[in-house]
Amino acid sequence: PAAPQLPPPGAAEHDPWVGLLRPPAELGPESMGAARYISETGWQRLALYLRANLDELIALRDHPKSLSKGAPIFMHTYALPTPRDAGAGLGSGPWLWPAILAFGIAPAEAPALATELLGRLGRLWLNAAADAPRYPQLQVFDSASLVALEKALEGAAGESGDWVNEIHLTRGGYGKLGAAWGPAIESRL
């Protein structure tokens, strides 16, 4: 399939995800590892956007007329997927793979980039949970480091390991996640 086109200039003004990856001509040094593909400005912009959405969620939950005021909010970090051309069908996905192609990232480097991006996202959520004054009763389960999932094979087009497609788990994968996450939720209720 043809590689997707890079976003048009100015697109980042409207979409917080645009500008997250550096164009090939602007990569950092190889010594940065997978982080060389990530625009720090783009990441900070996305992090601000995500925190603003979390602020809004907390405000809605704690609205004076809300029946859920003060209730715990449970979130989890992403388990670490393998970027690959494996969508869910009917035009849904893949999600990471098109950006890998569009930005000229070598497929062999795609898993490290996914680990870097989702590691940053996980740390963002875990740090938010640690900020109880700003995000009271936010509970974040660290799926990436607390659940052992079988990775998908690089290049596999369909179900592989504990993954039914690029970012969704199989029934067995969700079972592993639930077996660990359920007790964590129960312990906080």
Secondary structure, 3 states (H helix, E strand, C coil): CCCCCCCCCCHHHCCCCCCCECCHHHCCCHHHHHHHHECHHHHHHHHHHHHHHHHHHHHHHCCCCCCCCCCCEEEECCCCCCCCCCCCECCECCCCHHHHHHCCCCHHHHHHHHHHHHHHHHHHHHHHHHCCCCCCCEEEECHHHHCCCCCCCCCCCCCECCECCCCCECHHHHHHHHHHHHHHHHHHC
